[in-house]
Amino acid sequence: MSGYLRRLATTGAAYTAASILSKLIAVALLPLYTRYLTRADYGAAEVLFAGVVAASIVVRLGVIEAVLRFYYKSGEEPSRVLSTSFAALFWFATAAVLLALPFAEPISEALHDGSAAEPISEALLADLVRISIGGLWVLTLHEYLLTIFRLEERARAFFAVTIANVLAAIALTVALVVGADEGARGLLLGSYASGAAFVLGLIVVHRRRLSLWIDRPLLRRMMRFGLPTMPAELSLYMLNFVDRIIIVRAAGFAEAGLYSLAVKFAQAVNVLVRGFQLAWPPLAYSIRDDDEARRAYALVVTYFIAVCAFVVTGMWLLSRWIVRALAAPEFFASYEAIGLISTAVTLYALYMVQVVILGRTGRTDLNLPATIAALVANVVLNLILVPPLGIVGAGIALVASYLIVVVTMYGFTQRLFPVPYEWGRLAKVVLASTVLVGLGELLLPTEGLAGLAGRLALLLAYPLALLASGFFTRDERRNLARLRHPRELLAGYRALRDRPSEVDGQVPEAYEAELRDEDARL
């Protein structure tokens, strides 16, 4: 089992490292952006960023999700899977952009609320919508082209491309927002214009494996698997989009700007979830033996939630200081939703585990009822809670909605593919995090150096709280003790480096060809 954790950590670390660096750069620039944009401008740009992601889920029609499965499926030729899926996404995205452009002004009118405290002009909003429609093409193809690196577990290439893209986007965005005073336009153009350049570059890199011709029989097989995942994925993502629309209509773009900033700060948890989301499906699908898969899934969930809980605890305890340090004073109220959103992101990670389990059984159609139930609950709760509570109400609604989807999916997956989750250990994680946050909020100051030092001390006590609760098994405590012996740790690292693809003495089928190629080079 430890082999699976090492392999997940190796690929996930590379994906997470890219995400961490990109998020750190983005967060470091928030003091700049929040001083050059009004809360309404920032809110409008972030709402449209979220809208592009939602539209991209529709345009993809589950093709990327199918690629992750069919690339490893016996009987399918990987090269044909890649060429057909790229062709399908290229034509889907191009058609979507051409169809949507004439509707830019009606879309902007539907979003506009001139009665808000900080109104945004109709002309600016229409321009933002047009830029976002072009961004739909960029985002869809960029996501697919990065997926090729994930399929091949070329984590180093993934890291390099992602970081280069982020640096280019940041440079262009700063030039547009600060230098050219383009405001919200600059935020959107900086992201999508640089992304378009990288899409073209990645097409050149992967050109031998891509095509504009669609193998229709193969595409039909892929879409039979992937298409049922699209409504579920869309309804789930709408939990992160519909709340912003309701906030805009109920309180205006300025309040949406505060909520969007809280989401940005919650990226500390999302970084872990993103790395997990990218690394988890290839690993999970490559485990052929069902009993072994069940044990591996349970262990991965335990450790991943333990790590996420540490970060969530920090976000709850330190949210006020984070916002004071990284945003203009008028954005301070965004701290109120940071802890709630961080908790919701962790629940989303649990959902991702269950999605892969359904994919393993082929019952991807069961995603939809679970996510629809959560979406309905989210809309109802937002309509009830946002008017009196603002962004806090939206955060509560998000947590409750993710709880609904996780519980519903758990019921489905346990009937089809029972996994022996380590409930006792998971309960200890939740208890440790809850107690530490509660102590901080009840006993410690909410400002000043004393409050910050006390809350940091509580956060650093999290591993000790797990140890005291009996969370770690005897073998895990023994492994932790070995960390005090650098030579033994270095020897273990060298052994792992020399056999990077071995899992408990066996080599997964997905890695056999890669190992043969490596042997030939050596």
Rosetta blueprint (number, residue, H / E / L):
1 M L
2 S H
3 G H
4 Y H
5 L H
6 R H
7 R H
8 L H
9 A H
10 T H
11 T H
12 G H
13 A H
14 A H
15 Y H
16 T H
17 A H
18 A H
19 S H
20 I H
21 L H
22 S H
23 K H
24 L H
25 I H
26 A H
27 V H
28 A H
29 L L
30 L H
31 P H
32 L H
33 Y H
34 T H
35 R H
36 Y H
37 L L
38 T L
39 R H
40 A H
41 D H
42 Y H
43 G H
44 A H
45 A H
46 E H
47 V H
48 L H
49 F H
50 A H
51 G H
52 V H
53 V H
54 A H
55 A H
56 S H
57 I H
58 V H
59 V H
60 R H
61 L L
62 G L
63 V H
64 I H
65 E H
66 A H
67 V H
68 L H
69 R H
70 F H
71 Y L
72 Y L
73 K L
74 S L
75 G L
76 E L
77 E L
78 P H
79 S H
80 R H
81 V H
82 L H
83 S H
84 T H
85 S H
86 F H
87 A H
88 A H
89 L H
90 F H
91 W H
92 F H
93 A H
94 T H
95 A H
96 A H
97 V H
98 L H
99 L H
100 A H
101 L H
102 P H
103 F H
104 A H
105 E H
106 P H
107 I H
108 S H
109 E H
110 A H
111 L H
112 H L
113 D L
114 G L
115 S L
116 A L
117 A L
118 E L
119 P L
120 I L
121 S L
122 E H
123 A H
124 L H
125 L H
126 A H
127 D H
128 L H
129 V H
130 R H
131 I H
132 S H
133 I H
134 G H
135 G H
136 L H
137 W H
138 V H
139 L H
140 T H
141 L H
142 H H
143 E H
144 Y H
145 L H
146 L H
147 T H
148 I H
149 F H
150 R H
151 L H
152 E L
153 E L
154 R L
155 A H
156 R H
157 A H
158 F H
159 F H
160 A H
161 V H
162 T H
163 I H
164 A H
165 N H
166 V H
167 L H
168 A H
169 A H
170 I H
171 A H
172 L H
173 T H
174 V H
175 A H
176 L H
177 V H
178 V H
179 G H
180 A L
181 D L
182 E L
183 G L
184 A H
185 R H
186 G H
187 L H
188 L H
189 L H
190 G H
191 S H
192 Y H
193 A H
194 S H
195 G H
196 A H
197 A H
198 F H
199 V H
200 L H
201 G H
202 L H
203 I H
204 V H
205 V H
206 H L
207 R H
208 R H
209 R H
210 L L
211 S L
212 L L
213 W L
214 I L
215 D L
216 R H
217 P H
218 L H
219 L H
220 R H
221 R H
222 M H
223 M H
224 R H
225 F H
226 G H
227 L L
228 P L
229 T H
230 M H
231 P H
232 A H
233 E H
234 L H
235 S H
236 L H
237 Y H
238 M H
239 L H
240 N H
241 F L
242 V H
243 D H
244 R H
245 I H
246 I H
247 I H
248 V H
249 R H
250 A H
251 A H
252 G L
253 F H
254 A H
255 E H
256 A H
257 G H
258 L H
259 Y H
260 S H
261 L H
262 A H
263 V H
264 K H
265 F H
266 A L
267 Q H
268 A H
269 V H
270 N H
271 V H
272 L H
273 V H
274 R H
275 G H
276 F H
277 Q H
278 L H
279 A H
280 W H
281 P H
282 P H
283 L H
284 A H
285 Y H
286 S H
287 I L
288 R L
289 D L
290 D H
291 D H
292 E H
293 A H
294 R H
295 R H
296 A H
297 Y H
298 A H
299 L H
300 V H
301 V H
302 T H
303 Y H
304 F H
305 I H
306 A H
307 V H
308 C H
309 A H
310 F H
311 V H
312 V H
313 T H
314 G H
315 M H
316 W H
317 L H
318 L H
319 S H
320 R H
321 W H
322 I H
323 V H
324 R H
325 A H
326 L H
327 A L
328 A L
329 P H
330 E H
331 F H
332 F H
333 A H
334 S H
335 Y H
336 E H
337 A H
338 I H
339 G H
340 L H
341 I H
342 S H
343 T H
344 A H
345 V H
346 T H
347 L H
348 Y H
349 A H
350 L H
351 Y H
352 M H
353 V H
354 Q H
355 V H
356 V H
357 I H
358 L H
359 G H
360 R H
361 T H
362 G L
363 R L
364 T H
365 D H
366 L H
367 N H
368 L H
369 P H
370 A H
371 T H
372 I H
373 A H
374 A H
375 L H
376 V H
377 A H
378 N H
379 V H
380 V H
381 L H
382 N H
383 L H
384 I H
385 L H
386 V H
387 P H
388 P H
389 L H
390 G L
391 I H
392 V H
393 G H
394 A H
395 G H
396 I H
397 A H
398 L H
399 V H
400 A H
401 S H
402 Y H
403 L H
404 I H
405 V H
406 V H
407 V H
408 T H
409 M H
410 Y H
411 G H
412 F H
413 T H
414 Q H
415 R H
416 L H
417 F L
418 P L
419 V L
420 P L
421 Y L
422 E L
423 W H
424 G H
425 R H
426 L H
427 A H
428 K H
429 V H
430 V H
431 L H
432 A H
433 S H
434 T H
435 V H
436 L H
437 V H
438 G H
439 L H
440 G H
441 E H
442 L H
443 L H
444 L L
445 P L
446 T L
447 E L
448 G H
449 L H
450 A H
451 G H
452 L H
453 A H
454 G H
455 R H
456 L H
457 A H
458 L H
459 L H
460 L H
461 A L
462 Y H
463 P H
464 L H
465 A H
466 L H
467 L H
468 A H
469 S H
470 G L
471 F L
472 F L
473 T L
474 R H
475 D H
476 E H
477 R H
478 R H
479 N H
480 L H
481 A H
482 R H
483 L L
484 R L
485 H L
486 P H
487 R H
488 E H
489 L H
490 L H
491 A H
492 G H
493 Y H
494 R H
495 A H
496 L H
497 R H
498 D H
499 R L
500 P L
501 S L
502 E L
503 V E
504 D L
505 G L
506 Q E
507 V L
508 P L
509 E H
510 A H
511 Y H
512 E H
513 A H
514 E H
515 L H
516 R H
517 D H
518 E H
519 D H
520 A H
521 R H
522 L L
